[in-house]
Amino acid sequence: MSKSIIRIQSSEGTKRLELHPNDSLSSFYQKVFSEFKVDQSKYDEWQLFFDLNKTKLIPNSSKTRASELLSHGDMIYFLEIQSSLNSEQFRGEEDEIDTELAKQDGLISRGRDPQLCHHGPSGKCIHCVPVEPYDLEYLKKINSSTKYVSFHAYLKKLQGGPDKAKFCNLENLNCKIKPGCKEHPVWPKGICNKCQPPTIYLNRQNYRHVDNVMFENGQIVERFLNFWRKSGHQRAGFLFGRYEAYDGVPLGIRAVVAAIYEPPQQTSESSVEIDLNDPNEEKVLSVAKILGLKCVGWIFTDLIRDDSGKGVVKHYRGDANTFFLSADECIMAGYFQNKFKNYTQYSSDGYFGSKFVTVVVTGDEQNQIHFEGYQVSNQCTALVRDDCLIPTYDVPQLAYIRESTNEQYVPDVYFREKDQYNNEVTKIARPLPVEYLIVDLPAAFAKDPVYTFNEDSPLLKESFPIENRHEVNENQDFSALKNYMKQFPTYRFLDAMSDFHLLTFLATNQTVNLDSVIKTLVEAVRSKNGQNAIEWSKTSEWSTIEHFLVDGTSASMVEEWQCQMCTFLNEDSATVCQMCQTPRS
């Protein structure tokens, strides 16, 4: 029997190996290890398969001839089994909305065209067959302002071939030298094609991970903007909410904002600097998680009062004649998007991109306060992660790619634009217009307001202070807690606790440690279980807090009277018992 040629496909490419009639599977494995230069210590992490799904294993056996399983011209796959295990670790972290949308086909249905369709009402033809969700040209015909497809529509496009999802692997861009190359001295003394990152050509991203940002109600941003109204200083905060399906585009995702947390920051009339080492960050994220909320983005103001006396603001950004995001803001957005990753099963890294959004509050063309939503592209997040992107000194809309140094190799980055003769030319990204890095998305308010917290409570006259607002004399302390709790009778304890800023204050306060009991309270708020909230108010921890209030009285109660019949505590203004209707004696 003559020797055979076997094709082996791997992440390093496709190679061809000779298979002799008497070769065992074990000896063939050794040939493959040698051809792909796999380190001996990693032999157990690589295996041969008949399929990419790793369901049909080719055993590493010395007792079986390879020719019994393999024939001339066969294509087999040399795959790293460890990377599959790493991917599995992230699958449980996929957002529920991703799991839900992955089950849908997203097809855009079309009705029967009375002029072009010549079939019956139950038939279909080329003029009325459903359209794929990633058909951008058709989406533009429906809505001329459409510029992007959704991320899940983009996934459907990758999975649309005859092989379906077998070759759908989302790869994260790498801008650093691959470590561990033994064929030359380390940089700057040597570099080769195997460890050198590829040249990057910037392209405008044609899909987005989030398609819309919506605030549940207007009170959320009104409270946020009050800091600017009182001080004239800019302000930033983190958006906490959830992701839900968005019908504006096929398979779309919307970020719904329920609260804004304001971290420690340094502010002025023209700038804001967030303290990235917030000591309370972990506990705030923990409270949000119990509430079923995620950190879905960040928001910052860029508002300058107009001196005309009309109560309007200046317009100097947000259109083609100005700029959308500055290079500094793009880098900050990239930092946050790298921190809050989008976990997916379709990447060997376990993640790809981010659903973290950026919202800018600025003046529009009518000089009114306006909200604009953005993300930066996955190429931008990679450049930020690997410290390749820096701002320019004097032009906000221009960024700059670092030069390579002895300490860091930076790949060449190019972008394409049209010159004065309308010819497309390629330029190196020094400097770089940041519009190549930006993905815009609409930011709006719910048509029918929704209230996750107590903003709509009829008892609420003054909200609990927002954190880190000492500059405008808004302090979170027990005195503020007493004044806040006076608005709520005991039986409305759940209403009182349904405030995100109050819950984070209780979780982070240093006076009374609530670590062991705060989860029960937050779960009661999430499930809107008033009875559980009242039971929590009877804990020793809450009693300790009440003793810190003025005169040692229970500051969680307004003036009340007890019914002689059923012992229910009623508001002082009530003339009959709210429980049994017995007149007040």
Summary of the structure (lengths in Angstrom):
residues: 585
radius of gyration: 30.3
end to end distance: 108.7
largest distance: 108.7
contacts: 1690
relative contact order: 0.09
helix: 28%
strand: 23%
